[in-house]
């Protein structure tokens, strides 16, 4: 373990900078086996950071400049997130590099076979760590990562730690199997994971970034790749931690449930929405209608559960095809396909499920050539939804009565996805919030969706 | 739960919007509606005056006509959970306030309107044949909203969401934010061409935390095109298996739901529950708890309903308290029968449905046969099905040989999570449990799913 309080002094970067120069500097020192990092006072000549996509997975790529050896710096920080009932929650989080607090941690994207280095810088008042469930052969500061025990033989951490108030530890592993994984604190996880020390790790297969696994039938449209990271919050636990007090887990009682660190309606805002400065990840699944020739590839949803019980997530209008779980493809010993369709993705604590999905109008309804076979009631005889275009048909908008507000832009469809343990789509009294998002289907191009 | 204070401005202006939609100019509108007062006074509006189509004209002869309303049902009054259970507002012999659907197909307008405050739980079970492109037939379900008799302060809309229906447009999905919902007194017709056999569920999706929990939930399934062919000694199947592996002799639906008495009481008493305090006080099988689950069926064939002259349900024989819970869960079968069980869970907790002494083969899940994309058989045997909220499972068991000496052998089907298999009563086995009775023979062919055959 090393200390780094002198490293970060005066070199905190903005979120968008992602501290890449610092990553490089840290790499040099780590690979030299240095026990103490030298102060860094200049952070000039950082390469420009490409903007995150507005929707879909916003990868944080490793730095270090050596192909196949990505390096990630993670810094534990404290901060606040906004919740749908207007409340805020005090959180702990892994920030990207030395950036400001964010929740959840950055989405670490690597390639199969990469030797991944993760350097944890701990600013918290407790020792902390990163555990990598699903990865094998993880080292910490060059030695096999091990559970930690105190002098009395009692386990204190599931893996090696970075000391409180400035410690560091460097983990490394070979990302041998493609898939979706969690990373999370292994130290007092009942406290630290609950406080927000978790994130997603994506290992892309050798077949390419548009495949989930090394199977031809796991191909998806890389423009339609989404994360569904599900979590929960007991606000009293967070309050106790903020006040520096202990919390009796026997009293644990979640009041909030989140998707990608947000509750609906924040969940469908863009990535990096300005009014959610610490919650960078949206959950809107914007896709095109499936078409055998024009748009043949499915989308991909990577589900992760960091909560304490099964979350039954229900996408309307399509059965997701579960093609992998916990970083392994669903296949038999001879490559048999063991994938299965689900309309309720019932994902357990600590599990990840990889799901490909598509949507199309099975009837091909069209206002002229193939109208819906019922008389559409007058709008006075309907209650109109806030995402409705006024028309049953994709790409068609109708004038809504004055006073009826819609967010519909171009006749696109909004098809909901939500946790079906329905008491969990509430936020301590604010109903119809929490882990809800939408599949947005845009009309075929050219369209005026902007 | 809708609160009037949120909406009157929008409602008033919505009516102005109608003018352009209905191609009636403003001057004509003012003549018809009696002037500007009608424009601003939401409560004076009579929408159907100006609409080009009357609400009833939405469709002719739907295959099924469902009405959403409120009502009362029965759960064992012991133990009491004061003040929530039994509800002191409940008319005898009932205990629990619900929202629910009723089958009003074929009723007169007067009979239909009589069903306000007479909801049932679970909702009417129904089924559809798989859509056949060679012989295309639309399945149409008309939904109306009779309003809430006990809560006239609410004017919640309702919808029908067919949970799990693939590749449906939002207009027919019944999810109200992405499309439309049915206000009180109005109608909407959902059109289905089901292409995927299997077990589904349906529910109202308006404010569904509340409407689902209050009881607007039921089971629906799709019969495969393969039905009627003779394959593997069967003519009735759960899926288009091609080999008879999903064939059965009789079939029973097991719809799982829950009652948190505080929330039901709160709706009746104009209160709001804190949903994160949710607990399942009662876990229900087809809308009842054991031993009521083995009481007789009411009239549950949705396509041949029998009702009284007012259009109301007729209570199962000897059980006036189960008048609005018509679905029995008793499984009667002959030794050697292949028995299909369709499970669907719209409770908020995972259940662990167990058959003691009988192994089930899981042949489908979420309306999908247990086959990989390359045809690999992924079916499996178990005695316990863990069924999460919103999941369905299709299982088949072979009825064991009759042992005797009684007329039938009894096997229990129950929730292995024992907190869901009691009624909070000391020593009482209840909740999500029923009996499987295996006879040596003589159980007649079923007239409809869940038919006892004796």
Interface residues (C-beta under 8 A of the other chain):
Chain A: X217 X253 X254 X255 X310 X312 X314 X316 X317 X318 X319 X321 X332 X336 X337 X338 X339 X340 X341 X342 X343 X344 X346 X359 X360 X361 X362 X363 X365 X372 X373 X374 X375 X377 X378 X379 X380 X381 X382 X383 X384 X385 X386 X387 X388 X392 X393 X394 X398 X399 X400 X401 X402 X403 X404 X413 X414 X415 X416 X420 X421 X422 X423 X424 X425 X426 X428 X429 X431 X432 X438
Chain B: X9 X10 X12 X13 X14 X15 X16 X17 X18 X20 X21 X22 X47 X48 X50 X51 X52 X53 X55 X57 X58 X59 X138 X140 X157 X161 X163 X164 X165 X166 X167 X168 X169 X170 X171 X172 X173 X175 X176 X177 X178 X179 X180 X181 X182 X183 X186 X187 X188 X189 X191 X193 X195 X196 X207 X208 X209 X210 X212 X213 X272 X274 X275 X276 X278 X348 X349 X350 X365 X366 X367 X368 X370 X372 X373 X374 X376 X378 X388 X389 X390 X391
